[in-house]
Amino acid sequence: MNINILKETLEQPLSQIVGVVEKRQTLPILGNVYLDLADNKLTLVGSDLETEITTRIDNVSGSDGKTTVSARKLFDICRSLPAESNLSLVVEDDNKMLVKAGKSRFTLQTLNAVDFPRLEETNWKQELVLSQKQLSQLLTKTSFSMAQQDVRYFLNGLLIEIRNDQILSVATDGHRLAKTQLSVSNPSIDLVQSIVPRKAVLEISKFLDAGSDDPVNVKLNASHILIESGNFLFISKLIDGRFPDYEKVIPANLDKHVLIDRANLIDILSRAAILSNEKFRGVSLAVSQNMLKVASHNPDQEHATDEMEVEYAGDDIEIGFNVNYLMEALKACDSKTIDLGLLDPNTSCTFHAADNAETLYLIMPMRL
């Protein structure tokens, strides 16, 4: 097997593969990238048995063959070479790959491609087509609220729900919740709920172009999700569990609504966060007639206060929140003005774009 390829052409696909490959794996071959050259098309595959990325590169010269080699080492070699370097990857008979570029020579160990585990790609029950922009929005507007290593394993992922002509994404870690939805033009689909693992969501987000209208094929069955766009193909196992009933968590009786300039609020919270408790990150929001006051303090008896004008005509209320939760949600919301919904100091708040409630964020209060 012999592959001749430009450094830039190989580096980008390898960077995607490395994201999936685990640093510590039970099977040595899972640390490798699968390389298959056939009819001038080079296929690269990385897997951790739970997720699998496949990328294809067209118009690659060389002699056909298959092998696997350390993904991290090949990527580091590729990245370290000068721009516009020509690489030659030659697999020798004694399970070795010789990588040549200019006067540089590297010899890497290979493992037989026959032993590389692959995930199934058949028996898809549901299919729909989105644009890269649409799928990117579904993920980026909600994924930051996913739990990480929570014992409630079904929270360590993102819920994708398809019903009729709507597709929703929901994430929660038990302290906050993010939900967004969009209309799809595909034929009506019966209710589908799939929990995509955290790692898969983060890896899918890396290759999506938030401004692209290029189509993305999304396929689902009871245990797997497949994402395909151009020469990129991603398969992941789904989390086997039941996602919480998020509709019941969202309070419907919030009677206080504050209209706030989003950018101004982010600035104020950033300043208040400097003197918040480093462990609990608490800030208080005090709302009065057309005024919002933000305050924070820490165990060293240091204090910060700031205020801004808002649109509000209800009763005074003061409520505490984790400032990091507020900031992440505000940055994910792309509206100039937000509608903050409140009830009392013990009830979760919600906020969304003032002119659009399709994307909604919920944050539980905290005692300060």
Residue frames relative to the residue before (quaternion, step in Angstrom):
aa qw qx qy qz dx dy dz
M 1.0000 0.0000 0.0000 0.0000 0.00 0.00 0.00
N 0.0218 0.7932 -0.6055 0.0611 3.55 -0.94 0.95
I 0.0557 -0.7976 0.6006 -0.0036 3.58 -0.83 1.01
N 0.0803 -0.7710 0.6308 0.0338 3.57 -0.92 0.97
I 0.1736 0.8065 -0.5268 0.2045 3.58 -0.51 1.19
L 0.5055 -0.6333 0.4927 0.3171 3.56 -1.20 0.56
K 0.6210 -0.5614 0.4058 0.3667 3.57 -1.11 0.73
E 0.6930 0.4912 -0.2915 0.4398 3.62 0.79 -1.00
T 0.6407 0.5410 -0.3226 0.4390 3.56 1.06 -0.75
L 0.7247 0.4319 -0.2318 0.4842 3.58 1.04 -0.79
E 0.6199 0.6128 -0.3464 0.3468 3.58 1.02 -0.79
Q 0.6760 0.5106 -0.3100 0.4314 3.61 0.86 -0.92
P 0.6747 0.4629 -0.3195 0.4779 3.67 0.79 -0.82
L 0.6427 0.5259 -0.3331 0.4466 3.59 1.00 -0.74
S 0.6199 0.5473 -0.3475 0.4421 3.58 1.05 -0.71
Q 0.6408 0.5030 -0.3185 0.4846 3.59 1.11 -0.65
I 0.6455 0.5272 -0.3164 0.4531 3.58 0.98 -0.83
V 0.6488 0.5457 -0.3187 0.4240 3.58 0.91 -0.94
G 0.6100 0.5782 -0.3517 0.4122 3.59 1.09 -0.64
V 0.6958 0.4559 -0.2673 0.4864 3.57 1.10 -0.63
V 0.6395 0.5566 -0.3310 0.4144 3.56 0.99 -0.86
E 0.3710 -0.7384 0.5241 0.2061 3.58 -0.79 1.04
K 0.5006 -0.6483 0.4813 0.3122 3.57 -1.10 0.76
R 0.7680 0.1778 -0.1074 0.6058 3.56 1.07 -0.77
Q 0.0656 0.8172 -0.5649 0.0937 3.56 -0.43 1.20
T 0.5396 -0.6329 0.4507 0.3242 3.55 -1.15 0.63
L 0.7397 0.2958 -0.1826 0.5762 3.57 1.14 -0.67
P 0.4815 -0.6931 0.4468 0.2968 3.64 -0.64 1.03
I 0.6453 0.5513 -0.3350 0.4092 3.59 0.99 -0.77
L 0.5884 0.5808 -0.3700 0.4236 3.61 1.19 -0.40
G 0.6055 0.5240 -0.3605 0.4784 3.58 1.26 -0.11
N 0.6359 0.5456 -0.3075 0.4509 3.56 1.34 -0.12
V 0.3633 -0.6607 0.5991 0.2695 3.51 -1.36 0.30
Y 0.3738 -0.7110 0.5580 0.2083 3.57 -0.99 0.92
L 0.0752 -0.7991 0.5965 0.0005 3.59 -0.74 1.09
D 0.0419 0.7897 -0.6072 0.0776 3.56 -0.82 1.06
L 0.0615 -0.7894 0.6108 0.0024 3.57 -0.55 1.20
A 0.1885 0.7587 -0.6004 0.1683 3.57 -0.73 1.13
D 0.8502 -0.0079 -0.0366 0.5252 3.57 -0.89 1.01
N 0.6752 -0.5333 0.2725 0.4306 3.57 0.94 1.01
K 0.5946 0.5042 -0.3877 0.4919 3.59 1.20 0.56
L 0.1871 -0.7876 0.5810 0.0838 3.56 -0.73 1.09
T 0.1331 -0.7842 0.6045 0.0432 3.57 -0.75 1.11
L 0.0945 -0.7802 0.6177 0.0293 3.56 -0.91 0.99
V 0.0380 -0.8031 0.5944 -0.0183 3.58 -0.91 0.93
G 0.0288 -0.7637 0.6445 0.0223 3.55 -1.07 0.82
S 0.0063 0.8196 -0.5702 0.0559 3.58 -0.98 0.82
D 0.1393 -0.7555 0.6281 0.1238 3.55 -1.29 0.48
L 0.5935 -0.5819 0.3067 0.4638 3.56 1.38 0.40
E 0.6993 0.3954 -0.2627 0.5345 3.59 1.26 -0.29
T 0.7843 0.1011 -0.0340 0.6111 3.56 1.07 -0.81
E 0.0773 -0.7959 0.6002 0.0177 3.54 -1.15 0.65
I 0.1252 -0.7751 0.6171 0.0523 3.56 -0.93 0.97
T 0.0544 -0.7709 0.6344 0.0155 3.54 -1.00 0.92
T 0.0119 0.7762 -0.6302 0.0133 3.57 -0.88 0.95
R 0.1926 -0.7856 0.5809 0.0914 3.54 -1.13 0.69
I 0.1559 -0.7679 0.6176 0.0679 3.54 -1.07 0.86
D 0.2917 -0.7774 0.5377 0.1462 3.56 -0.74 1.09
N 0.8383 0.2563 -0.1702 0.4501 3.54 -1.37 0.29
V 0.3589 0.7011 -0.5225 0.3264 3.55 0.83 1.07
S 0.2874 -0.7781 0.5360 0.1570 3.57 -0.72 1.06
G 0.4184 0.6847 -0.5301 0.2740 3.56 -1.25 0.47
S 0.5421 -0.5856 0.4724 0.3742 3.55 -1.28 -0.33
D 0.5665 -0.6530 0.3934 0.3129 3.57 -0.93 0.98
G 0.3233 0.7333 -0.5642 0.1985 3.53 -1.23 0.56
K 0.2898 -0.7407 0.5797 0.1768 3.55 -1.35 0.16
T 0.1586 0.7667 -0.6162 0.0858 3.55 -1.18 0.63
T 0.2299 -0.7248 0.6098 0.2235 3.57 -1.32 -0.07
V 0.0120 -0.7856 0.6174 -0.0385 3.55 -1.09 0.81
S 0.6857 -0.4975 0.3287 0.4174 3.58 -1.16 0.55
A 0.3955 -0.7405 0.4949 0.2242 3.59 -0.60 1.16
R 0.6825 0.4986 -0.2932 0.4468 3.58 0.86 -0.95
K 0.6804 0.4879 -0.3029 0.4553 3.59 0.86 -0.90
L 0.6592 0.4954 -0.3160 0.4692 3.59 0.94 -0.85
F 0.6454 0.5119 -0.3211 0.4672 3.59 1.01 -0.78
D 0.6655 0.4996 -0.3086 0.4608 3.60 0.91 -0.87
I 0.6216 0.5243 -0.3359 0.4754 3.57 1.05 -0.73
C 0.6657 0.5169 -0.2916 0.4523 3.54 0.87 -1.02
R 0.6852 0.4996 -0.2785 0.4509 3.56 0.92 -0.96
S 0.6872 0.5124 -0.2827 0.4305 3.59 1.07 -0.71
L 0.6007 0.5944 -0.3572 0.3978 3.58 1.21 -0.38
P 0.6109 -0.5610 0.4051 0.3847 3.61 -1.17 0.50
A 0.6305 -0.5366 0.3992 0.3939 3.56 -1.22 0.51
E 0.8401 0.1892 -0.1788 0.4758 3.53 -1.22 0.72
S 0.3244 0.7376 -0.5229 0.2780 3.58 1.12 0.61
N 0.3199 -0.7092 0.5929 0.2076 3.54 -1.17 0.68
L 0.1772 -0.8001 0.5686 0.0717 3.55 -0.73 1.12
S 0.1108 -0.7433 0.6551 0.0784 3.49 -1.20 0.71
L 0.0876 -0.7872 0.6103 0.0114 3.57 -0.72 1.13
V 0.0006 0.8165 -0.5732 0.0692 3.55 -0.41 1.26
V 0.2219 -0.7637 0.5942 0.1203 3.58 -0.79 1.07
E 0.2257 -0.7918 0.5595 0.0952 3.52 -0.69 1.18
D 0.7025 -0.5123 0.3103 0.3844 3.56 -1.28 0.34
D 0.7292 0.4466 -0.2453 0.4568 3.61 1.04 -0.66
N 0.6316 -0.5836 0.3200 0.3976 3.58 0.97 0.96
K 0.5405 0.5746 -0.4166 0.4518 3.53 0.96 0.92
M 0.1975 -0.7419 0.6250 0.1413 3.54 -1.24 0.60
L 0.2115 -0.7567 0.6086 0.1112 3.55 -0.93 0.95
V 0.1177 -0.7829 0.6098 0.0364 3.55 -0.71 1.13
K 0.0302 -0.8118 0.5823 -0.0315 3.56 -0.67 1.15
A 0.1138 0.7525 -0.6426 0.0885 3.54 -1.09 0.86
G 0.8010 -0.0543 0.0000 0.5962 3.58 -0.36 1.20
K 0.7739 -0.2771 0.2325 0.5198 3.56 -0.73 -1.11
S 0.5181 0.6387 -0.4129 0.3913 3.58 1.28 0.07
R 0.0497 -0.7833 0.6197 0.0005 3.55 -1.08 0.84
F 0.0103 0.7805 -0.6243 0.0325 3.58 -0.97 0.93
T 0.1442 -0.7743 0.6108 0.0808 3.57 -0.97 0.88
L 0.0678 -0.8137 0.5768 -0.0219 3.56 -0.62 1.20
Q 0.4726 -0.6525 0.5125 0.2970 3.55 -1.19 0.62
T 0.1730 -0.7786 0.5952 0.0981 3.60 -1.04 0.75
L 0.2096 -0.7322 0.6299 0.1522 3.53 -1.35 0.36
N 0.6294 -0.5870 0.3620 0.3581 3.56 -1.08 0.76
A 0.4768 -0.7011 0.4601 0.2633 3.57 -0.81 1.05
V 0.5537 0.6217 -0.3939 0.3896 3.61 1.15 -0.49
D 0.7023 0.4775 -0.2590 0.4601 3.59 1.11 -0.67
F 0.5056 0.6590 -0.4299 0.3538 3.60 1.23 -0.05
P 0.3516 -0.7651 0.4955 0.2131 3.65 -0.62 1.09
R 0.1277 -0.7884 0.5997 0.0490 3.57 -1.00 0.87
L 0.4186 -0.6821 0.5396 0.2614 3.57 -1.18 0.64
E 0.5890 -0.5909 0.4251 0.3510 3.56 -1.19 0.59
E 0.1781 -0.7912 0.5785 0.0875 3.59 -1.13 0.69
T 0.6192 0.5704 -0.3336 0.4242 3.61 1.15 0.41
N 0.7832 0.3780 -0.2586 0.4205 3.53 -1.45 -0.04
W 0.2217 0.7744 -0.5554 0.2067 3.57 0.80 1.01
K 0.3351 -0.7801 0.5049 0.1557 3.57 -0.81 1.06
Q 0.7994 0.1442 -0.0441 0.5816 3.58 1.04 -0.82
E 0.0188 -0.7909 0.6116 -0.0035 3.56 -1.06 0.77
L 0.1093 0.7689 -0.6286 0.0416 3.54 -1.13 0.68
V 0.3216 -0.7356 0.5677 0.1821 3.54 -1.26 0.44
L 0.0302 -0.7663 0.6417 -0.0124 3.56 -0.92 1.02
S 0.4775 -0.5928 0.5272 0.3777 3.53 -1.31 0.02
Q 0.6413 -0.5031 0.3934 0.4254 3.58 -1.22 0.34
K 0.6208 0.5513 -0.3375 0.4436 3.58 1.03 -0.76
Q 0.6772 0.4998 -0.2976 0.4506 3.58 0.87 -0.93
L 0.6838 0.4717 -0.2950 0.4722 3.58 0.85 -0.93
S 0.6174 0.5462 -0.3408 0.4521 3.57 1.04 -0.74
Q 0.6564 0.5065 -0.3091 0.4659 3.58 0.96 -0.84
L 0.6286 0.5417 -0.3370 0.4447 3.59 0.95 -0.82
L 0.7217 0.4425 -0.2459 0.4722 3.57 0.97 -0.85
T 0.7364 0.4516 -0.2650 0.4284 3.59 0.69 -1.04
K 0.6614 0.5189 -0.3208 0.4364 3.60 1.07 -0.58
T 0.7893 0.3046 -0.1530 0.5107 3.59 1.21 -0.34
S 0.5921 0.6540 -0.3688 0.2926 3.61 1.01 -0.75
F 0.5938 0.5924 -0.3749 0.3949 3.61 1.08 -0.57
S 0.6613 0.5057 -0.3076 0.4608 3.61 1.20 -0.35
M 0.4273 0.6940 -0.4767 0.3294 3.61 1.22 0.10
A 0.4681 -0.6417 0.5230 0.3091 3.56 -1.16 0.60
Q 0.2263 -0.7581 0.5961 0.1369 3.54 -1.29 0.38
Q 0.8419 -0.0818 -0.0119 0.5332 3.55 -0.57 1.24
D 0.2748 0.7538 -0.5393 0.2559 3.58 0.96 0.86
V 0.5322 -0.6297 0.4504 0.3427 3.59 -1.02 0.73
R 0.6157 0.4601 -0.3389 0.5426 3.57 1.27 -0.39
Y 0.2592 -0.8501 0.4365 0.1399 3.53 0.40 1.34
F 0.6269 0.5580 -0.3444 0.4207 3.60 1.10 -0.63
L 0.6181 0.5250 -0.3580 0.4629 3.63 1.23 -0.14
N 0.6064 0.5729 -0.3509 0.4253 3.60 1.26 -0.31
G 0.7043 0.3813 -0.2640 0.5375 3.55 0.93 0.90
L 0.4918 -0.6462 0.5123 0.2795 3.51 -1.38 -0.07
L 0.3398 -0.7347 0.5500 0.2057 3.57 -0.86 0.96
I 0.0984 -0.7389 0.6643 0.0544 3.54 -0.96 0.99
E 0.0155 -0.8103 0.5844 -0.0404 3.56 -0.59 1.17
I 0.0884 -0.7836 0.6145 0.0214 3.55 -0.84 1.03
R 0.1507 0.7748 -0.6030 0.1155 3.56 -0.80 1.01
N 0.8293 -0.0416 -0.0422 0.5557 3.54 -0.72 1.16
D 0.7774 -0.2988 0.2223 0.5068 3.61 -0.60 -1.08
Q 0.5926 0.5464 -0.3691 0.4626 3.58 1.18 0.57
I 0.0792 -0.7469 0.6554 0.0799 3.54 -1.20 0.63
L 0.1133 -0.8056 0.5814 0.0116 3.56 -0.80 1.09
S 0.1077 -0.7366 0.6559 0.1250 3.53 -1.31 0.43
V 0.0333 -0.7961 0.6025 -0.0457 3.55 -0.93 0.99
A 0.0299 0.7811 -0.6232 0.0265 3.57 -1.04 0.81
T 0.0750 0.7843 -0.6135 0.0532 3.55 -1.10 0.72
D 0.2179 -0.7578 0.5976 0.1453 3.55 -1.20 0.60
G 0.6542 -0.5224 0.3004 0.4570 3.55 1.28 0.28
H 0.7249 0.3654 -0.2234 0.5395 3.59 1.29 -0.32
R 0.7774 0.0839 -0.0268 0.6228 3.55 1.25 -0.47
L 0.1439 -0.7790 0.6061 0.0713 3.53 -1.27 0.39
A 0.0852 -0.7724 0.6277 0.0455 3.56 -1.12 0.76
K 0.0119 0.8005 -0.5968 0.0544 3.57 -0.90 0.96
T 0.0886 0.7719 -0.6280 0.0443 3.54 -1.00 0.82
Q 0.0996 -0.7973 0.5939 0.0417 3.57 -1.21 0.41
L 0.0404 -0.7755 0.6278 0.0533 3.54 -1.29 0.33
S 0.4982 -0.6427 0.4984 0.3005 3.51 -1.24 0.49
V 0.1409 -0.7763 0.6095 0.0777 3.55 -1.07 0.76
S 0.4343 -0.7294 0.4797 0.2219 3.54 -1.08 0.79
N 0.4412 0.6973 -0.4607 0.3267 3.58 1.27 0.05
P 0.6402 -0.5024 0.3889 0.4318 3.59 -1.19 0.32
S 0.6516 -0.5372 0.3646 0.3923 3.56 -1.14 0.60
I 0.1480 -0.7785 0.6085 0.0434 3.53 -1.00 0.94
D 0.5068 -0.6263 0.4910 0.3313 3.56 -0.99 0.78
L 0.6914 -0.4962 0.3270 0.4108 3.56 -1.21 0.53
V 0.0122 0.7759 -0.6284 0.0538 3.55 -0.82 1.10
Q 0.0133 -0.7804 0.6252 -0.0045 3.59 -0.91 0.93
S 0.0481 0.7970 -0.5948 0.0931 3.57 -0.62 1.18
I 0.2253 -0.7642 0.5900 0.1313 3.59 -0.93 0.92
V 0.1923 -0.7954 0.5703 0.0713 3.56 -0.46 1.27
P 0.4858 -0.6957 0.4361 0.2998 3.64 -0.69 1.00
R 0.6691 -0.5308 0.3608 0.3747 3.54 -1.19 0.68
K 0.6766 0.5005 -0.3080 0.4438 3.60 0.79 -0.99
A 0.6486 0.5191 -0.3205 0.4551 3.58 0.96 -0.84
V 0.6365 0.5316 -0.3291 0.4516 3.59 0.95 -0.86
L 0.6805 0.4921 -0.2937 0.4565 3.59 0.88 -0.93
E 0.6775 0.4854 -0.3023 0.4626 3.59 0.96 -0.78
I 0.6239 0.5225 -0.3451 0.4676 3.60 1.01 -0.74
S 0.6457 0.5510 -0.3200 0.4207 3.58 0.95 -0.90
K 0.6132 0.5947 -0.3500 0.3844 3.59 1.07 -0.71
F 0.7606 0.3915 -0.2273 0.4654 3.59 0.92 -0.79
L 0.5703 0.6092 -0.3884 0.3910 3.61 1.21 -0.30
D 0.2832 -0.7272 0.6042 0.1611 3.55 -1.10 0.82
A 0.3825 -0.7769 0.4566 0.2039 3.56 -0.38 1.29
G 0.7345 0.4001 -0.2425 0.4916 3.60 1.19 -0.31
S 0.5670 0.6333 -0.3606 0.3839 3.58 1.30 0.02
D 0.2951 -0.7409 0.5789 0.1698 3.54 -1.13 0.75
D 0.3402 0.7415 -0.5081 0.2760 3.60 1.23 0.27
P 0.5021 -0.6908 0.4288 0.2947 3.60 -0.92 0.84
V 0.1441 -0.7451 0.6459 0.0831 3.53 -1.27 0.63
N 0.2572 -0.7509 0.5892 0.1508 3.57 -0.81 1.00
V 0.0896 -0.7789 0.6204 0.0199 3.55 -0.85 1.04
K 0.0083 -0.7983 0.6011 -0.0356 3.57 -0.73 1.10
L 0.0864 -0.8098 0.5803 -0.0042 3.55 -1.01 0.88
N 0.0428 0.7269 -0.6827 -0.0609 3.48 -1.34 0.44
A 0.7783 -0.3716 0.2150 0.4582 3.60 -1.21 -0.14
S 0.8151 0.2787 -0.1165 0.4943 3.60 1.09 -0.58
H 0.7931 0.2515 -0.1254 0.5404 3.62 1.18 -0.33
I 0.1733 -0.7246 0.6501 0.1493 3.53 -1.40 0.34
L 0.1292 -0.7758 0.6145 0.0629 3.55 -1.10 0.80
I 0.0852 -0.7674 0.6350 0.0228 3.55 -0.98 0.96
E 0.0449 0.8132 -0.5764 0.0669 3.58 -0.71 1.05
S 0.1490 0.7639 -0.6161 0.1211 3.55 -0.94 0.99
G 0.8297 -0.0171 -0.0228 0.5575 3.55 -0.60 1.11
N 0.7941 -0.2536 0.2226 0.5056 3.56 -0.78 -1.09
F 0.5919 0.5638 -0.3575 0.4516 3.58 1.28 0.26
L 0.0220 0.7860 -0.6164 0.0431 3.57 -0.91 0.96
F 0.0460 -0.8056 0.5898 -0.0314 3.56 -0.82 1.06
I 0.0260 -0.7800 0.6252 -0.0064 3.57 -0.90 0.97
S 0.0344 0.7942 -0.6059 0.0314 3.56 -1.00 0.82
K 0.4723 -0.6059 0.5506 0.3266 3.51 -1.23 0.54
L 0.3887 -0.6994 0.5495 0.2404 3.55 -1.17 0.60
I 0.5181 -0.6005 0.4951 0.3549 3.56 -1.26 0.40
D 0.3131 -0.7534 0.5548 0.1633 3.54 -0.80 1.08
G 0.4908 0.6298 -0.4638 0.3839 3.58 -0.14 1.26
R 0.4581 -0.6613 0.5178 0.2911 3.54 -1.31 0.13
F 0.3569 -0.7422 0.5312 0.1990 3.55 -0.67 1.13
P 0.5764 -0.6023 0.4128 0.3668 3.63 -1.02 0.71
D 0.5290 -0.6051 0.4843 0.3457 3.57 -1.20 0.53
Y 0.2289 -0.8355 0.4858 0.1160 3.55 0.09 1.33
E 0.5861 0.5932 -0.3817 0.3986 3.61 1.08 -0.57
K 0.6612 0.5114 -0.3107 0.4525 3.59 1.05 -0.73
V 0.6220 0.5618 -0.3347 0.4307 3.59 1.17 -0.54
I 0.6648 0.5109 -0.3041 0.4524 3.58 1.06 -0.74
P 0.3535 -0.7574 0.5039 0.2180 3.63 -0.50 1.13
A 0.2879 -0.7840 0.5330 0.1357 3.55 -0.97 0.92
N 0.6946 0.4996 -0.2630 0.4459 3.61 1.26 -0.22
L 0.2919 0.7601 -0.5305 0.2356 3.61 1.08 0.60
D 0.1233 -0.8504 0.5108 0.0277 3.57 -0.43 1.23
K 0.6702 0.4326 -0.2998 0.5233 3.59 1.25 0.04
H 0.0015 0.8121 -0.5819 0.0429 3.59 -0.65 1.10
V 0.1189 -0.7976 0.5913 0.0028 3.52 -0.75 1.19
L 0.2197 -0.7574 0.6004 0.1325 3.58 -0.84 0.98
I 0.0174 -0.8330 0.5468 -0.0830 3.55 -0.57 1.24
D 0.4572 -0.6391 0.5440 0.2942 3.55 -1.15 0.72
R 0.4255 -0.7599 0.4299 0.2380 3.57 -0.43 1.23
A 0.6796 0.4991 -0.3023 0.4446 3.61 0.79 -0.98
N 0.6495 0.5151 -0.3136 0.4631 3.58 0.99 -0.84
L 0.6553 0.5117 -0.3141 0.4584 3.58 0.97 -0.83
I 0.6206 0.5340 -0.3426 0.4608 3.60 1.00 -0.77
D 0.6443 0.5216 -0.3209 0.4581 3.61 0.96 -0.86
I 0.6788 0.4950 -0.2926 0.4566 3.58 0.86 -0.96
L 0.6667 0.4950 -0.3053 0.4660 3.58 0.91 -0.86
S 0.6088 0.5561 -0.3472 0.4467 3.60 1.06 -0.71
R 0.6779 0.4760 -0.2925 0.4778 3.57 0.98 -0.82
A 0.6660 0.5023 -0.3076 0.4577 3.58 0.92 -0.86
A 0.6184 0.5811 -0.3430 0.4027 3.58 1.05 -0.72
I 0.5432 0.6466 -0.3964 0.3602 3.59 1.14 -0.57
L 0.7886 0.2780 -0.1375 0.5310 3.59 0.98 -0.82
S 0.4118 0.6895 -0.4970 0.3287 3.60 1.15 0.45
N 0.6531 -0.4927 0.3979 0.4151 3.55 -1.30 0.32
E 0.4579 -0.7257 0.4379 0.2683 3.60 -0.63 1.09
K 0.6842 0.4822 -0.2860 0.4665 3.59 1.12 -0.59
F 0.8092 0.2915 -0.1360 0.4916 3.58 0.76 -1.03
R 0.2433 -0.8315 0.4744 0.1563 3.60 1.30 -0.31
G 0.3113 0.7933 -0.4751 0.2192 3.57 1.02 0.75
V 0.0004 -0.7469 0.6647 0.0202 3.57 -1.20 0.70
S 0.2993 -0.7409 0.5666 0.2013 3.56 -1.16 0.54
L 0.1885 -0.7459 0.6306 0.1027 3.53 -1.15 0.78
A 0.0655 -0.7896 0.6100 -0.0031 3.56 -0.67 1.16
V 0.1070 -0.8126 0.5726 0.0169 3.55 -0.55 1.20
S 0.0531 0.7659 -0.6386 0.0529 3.54 -0.95 0.95
Q 0.8005 -0.2947 0.1937 0.4846 3.59 -1.27 -0.14
N 0.8474 -0.1730 0.0644 0.4978 3.59 -0.43 1.30
M 0.6767 0.4469 -0.2913 0.5073 3.59 1.15 0.59
L 0.0880 -0.7667 0.6340 0.0488 3.57 -1.06 0.82
K 0.0991 -0.7874 0.6081 0.0202 3.54 -0.81 1.08
V 0.1488 -0.7819 0.6033 0.0493 3.57 -0.86 1.04
A 0.0133 0.8081 -0.5867 0.0502 3.59 -0.85 0.97
S 0.0124 -0.7799 0.6258 0.0074 3.54 -1.23 0.57
H 0.0053 -0.7777 0.6280 0.0263 3.55 -1.27 0.38
N 0.2148 -0.7745 0.5817 0.1254 3.58 -1.27 0.28
P 0.7181 -0.4697 0.2906 0.4235 3.61 -1.23 0.21
D 0.6325 0.5305 -0.3349 0.4543 3.61 1.22 -0.33
Q 0.4982 -0.6839 0.3981 0.3544 3.57 1.32 0.30
E 0.4266 0.6591 -0.4915 0.3769 3.55 1.09 0.78
H 0.1367 -0.8132 0.5653 0.0203 3.56 -0.98 0.87
A 0.0529 -0.7629 0.6422 0.0522 3.54 -1.27 0.51
T 0.0123 0.7769 -0.6295 0.0020 3.58 -1.05 0.77
D 0.0562 0.7624 -0.6434 0.0411 3.53 -1.20 0.61
E 0.0758 -0.8117 0.5776 0.0424 3.56 -1.15 0.42
M 0.0869 -0.7798 0.6193 0.0294 3.52 -1.31 0.44
E 0.5150 -0.6233 0.4856 0.3324 3.55 -1.25 0.44
V 0.0349 -0.7765 0.6291 -0.0074 3.54 -1.12 0.82
E 0.4565 -0.6286 0.5303 0.3396 3.55 -1.32 0.02
Y 0.3316 0.7258 -0.5319 0.2834 3.57 -0.35 1.29
A 0.0554 -0.8255 0.5617 -0.0045 3.56 -0.88 0.93
G 0.5181 0.6679 -0.4029 0.3509 3.62 1.23 0.32
D 0.7459 -0.3593 0.3002 0.4737 3.54 -1.30 -0.41
D 0.5842 -0.5695 0.4454 0.3688 3.54 -1.26 0.51
I 0.0575 0.7808 -0.6202 0.0485 3.58 -1.12 0.73
E 0.0914 -0.7704 0.6289 0.0520 3.56 -1.12 0.74
I 0.0492 0.8069 -0.5782 0.1107 3.55 -0.81 1.05
G 0.3151 -0.7715 0.5289 0.1602 3.59 -1.05 0.80
F 0.0349 -0.7944 0.6063 -0.0049 3.55 -1.14 0.73
N 0.5287 -0.5502 0.5274 0.3738 3.52 -1.36 0.25
V 0.4101 -0.7542 0.4530 0.2402 3.59 -0.49 1.18
N 0.6106 0.5558 -0.3615 0.4331 3.61 1.07 -0.62
Y 0.6356 0.5233 -0.3292 0.4624 3.58 1.00 -0.80
L 0.6494 0.5174 -0.3131 0.4610 3.57 0.97 -0.87
M 0.6895 0.5027 -0.2901 0.4332 3.57 0.82 -1.03
E 0.6653 0.5059 -0.3189 0.4470 3.60 0.87 -0.89
A 0.6723 0.4865 -0.3033 0.4683 3.57 0.94 -0.83
L 0.6499 0.5220 -0.3196 0.4505 3.59 0.95 -0.83
K 0.6688 0.4959 -0.3022 0.4642 3.58 0.98 -0.79
A 0.6552 0.5014 -0.3120 0.4711 3.59 1.14 -0.56
C 0.6354 0.5024 -0.3181 0.4926 3.58 1.23 -0.47
D 0.2171 -0.8369 0.4940 0.0921 3.61 -0.54 1.14
S 0.4667 0.6787 -0.4467 0.3493 3.58 1.16 0.53
K 0.5352 -0.6153 0.4651 0.3445 3.59 -1.16 0.53
T 0.7922 0.1617 -0.0628 0.5850 3.57 1.01 -0.86
I 0.1625 -0.7884 0.5868 0.0880 3.57 -0.96 0.88
D 0.3340 -0.6987 0.5991 0.2032 3.51 -1.33 0.54
L 0.1388 -0.7948 0.5896 0.0372 3.57 -0.50 1.27
G 0.1512 -0.8087 0.5659 0.0538 3.57 -0.65 1.14
L 0.0081 -0.8085 0.5857 -0.0564 3.59 -0.81 1.08
L 0.1811 -0.7577 0.6108 0.1413 3.55 -1.29 0.37
D 0.7379 -0.2474 0.2041 0.5938 3.57 0.68 -1.15
P 0.7168 -0.4829 0.2867 0.4132 3.62 -1.27 0.23
N 0.7093 0.4575 -0.2611 0.4683 3.60 1.19 -0.31
T 0.6560 0.5002 -0.2982 0.4801 3.60 1.28 -0.01
S 0.5642 -0.6100 0.4386 0.3424 3.56 -1.02 0.81
C 0.3300 -0.7099 0.5817 0.2209 3.54 -1.20 0.61
T 0.1718 -0.7423 0.6289 0.1548 3.54 -1.29 0.30
F 0.0566 0.7815 -0.6194 -0.0489 3.54 -1.22 0.31
H 0.0133 -0.7717 0.6347 -0.0383 3.48 -1.25 0.65
A 0.6860 -0.4327 0.3565 0.4637 3.56 -1.27 0.08
A 0.5571 -0.6476 0.4019 0.3296 3.58 -0.90 0.91
D 0.7732 0.3374 -0.1732 0.5083 3.58 1.08 -0.68
N 0.7765 0.2335 -0.1254 0.5717 3.60 1.27 0.09
A 0.1442 -0.8228 0.5475 0.0488 3.57 -0.60 1.14
E 0.3620 0.7514 -0.4901 0.2534 3.61 1.20 0.30
T 0.7291 0.2697 -0.1861 0.6008 3.57 1.20 -0.57
L 0.0247 0.8210 -0.5644 0.0827 3.56 -0.62 1.15
Y 0.1484 -0.7805 0.6039 0.0647 3.55 -1.07 0.84
L 0.1090 -0.7786 0.6167 0.0391 3.54 -1.04 0.86
I 0.0291 -0.7941 0.6069 -0.0138 3.58 -0.96 0.91
M 0.3830 -0.7218 0.5272 0.2332 3.56 -0.84 0.97
P 0.4800 -0.6700 0.4764 0.3062 3.62 -1.06 0.69
M 0.1786 -0.7601 0.6085 0.1417 3.58 -1.29 0.23
R 0.4610 -0.6630 0.5133 0.2906 3.55 -1.16 0.61
L 0.2058 -0.7918 0.5684 0.0878 3.55 -0.93 0.96
